[in-house]
Amino acid sequence: MRSQLLVAGLLALWSPFLFATKSSANDQQPNVLLIITDEHNFRTLGCYRETMSREQSNMWGIGAVVPTPHLDALAKDGVLCTRAYATSPVCSPCRAALFTGRYPHATGVPENDAVLDRSVPTLADRLNDVGYRTAYIGKWHLGGTGKPEWSPKVDGGFQFKKFMFNRGHWKKFAIEDGIPSVATRKNGNARAGAREADEESFATDWLTDRAIEYITDESATQPFFTVVSYPDPHGPNAVRSPYDHMFDDLPFAPPRTYQTGQPKPKWVAEKNHAAFRGADMSIYYGMVKCIDDNIGRLVERLKEANQFDNTLIIMTSDHGDLCYEHDRQNKGNPYEGSARIPMILRFPERIQAGQYYTRPIGTVDMTPTIMGLLNRPANLEDHGRNLSNELADVSTINESDSDEPVTFLRIGGKSARWVAAVDRRYKLVLSVNDVPWLFDAQRDPDELQNLYGRPDTHKVSKRLAKSLREYGTATNDPHLQNDRIAESLSRILDEDQ
């Protein structure tokens, strides 16, 4: 683990000199467009379904799928990360890790609604320093409890923040006297407005329009770094016409993991138990389709402006949504539907097309990786890895390397709840209220069995536990100092085969 961090840091530091690109040779800085969705199940993207078995790709009924041609096209032209994870599968901590390259406990945001520590340089700060015009459009959720709080006081260093709002999931937006606003009922119901909204006022469309205005500003002379952060497909599930009934006729069925009767880990929150509703999935699909269509609009405008191929485009999400898997909605646990996220990168100047990156990657890796892809210097205090060279050309990866890559997940605020280590196949979860759990993505992709303690998984458990211990030391993660987690860790490391 320590050798991984050292090598990654050195490569990140020297990559501007070792890996020159055509853009840098022409002294033309590329643009950066970062698209973030909220609570987005990775199986709703066709490009991910293509990598899975029929059972895994049709989780809510055979044939019950949503088309996402525009996201699929970005994946075809770039690299699809098949084992990407939210560093902490809830909104604020994951976003903090994404924009700083550090684990949530080192950013001031170990839990939702906390305030980002501005002594930690963000991706916007770093790109401001090298001549980018930086803009954030959409949900931020790193400025505390303000709701919606347009142009938040704590803004991460983004220069243009008129259409940045701190938090909330409203469905209808407007501009009144030059000031952005949201539509709510008197009781503050965020669902209000979806039925009345149209292609100009619905949140996803409205935010896309604002982004297009910014990135196609003909008077601008600097390259842009623009974040478009959609508050969908997060609940409350509601979407404008015609998306609200577009998928009603699909043969929706409960996931295979729904009401199996098998014992569940104690780290699964009982309060999130949910009764399956196909109509709810239809609306969720509608939100996803609306997002995909709007990404198509963004791409088309970039092409019209002759900036498409000179723009590093990244699409990801802050966490998943179980969508009734394991009888649950939403997120907050290490199950795949909650913690695994879509992650696509397209940048023809650097990234070869049609690639699959099968190693684990976390949102904490995003800032150092983006800086690496832009051939910009690393920050050696980053916890995340600069994976730019691996993503640019996966054929350069040395698969015989004995150092199996691992990414780390954690959740809990000031008090620990669970931590996890994930490699290309296995996931080890240590918690404050249960025995260790080990999942095998090949043997049990539905994550119904705890394989910890079996003779054939002893070496895997020990290797991942060792990685967790090294991670805890390297990042000073207090979760690894929790008595119950530390006890589980010691027990695994001290066991004989």
Secondary structure by P-SEA (a helix, b strand, c coil): caaaaaaaaaaaaacccccccccccccbbbbbbbbbbccccccccaaaaaacccccccccccccccccaaaaaaaaabbbbccccccccccaaaaaaaacccccccccccccccccccccccaaaaaaaacccccccccccccccccccccccccccccccccccccccccbbbbcccbbbbbbccccccccccccccccccaaaaaaaaaaaaaacccccccccccccccccccccccccccccccccccccccccccccccccccccccccccccaaaaaaaaaaaaaaaaaaaaaaaaaaaaccccccbbbbbcccccccccccccccccccccccbbbbbbbbcccccccccccccccccccaaaaaaaaccccccccccccccccccccccccccccccbbbbbbbbcccccccccccccbbbbbcccccbbbbbccccccccccccccccaaaaaaaaaaaaaaaaaaccccccccaaaaaaaaaaaaccc
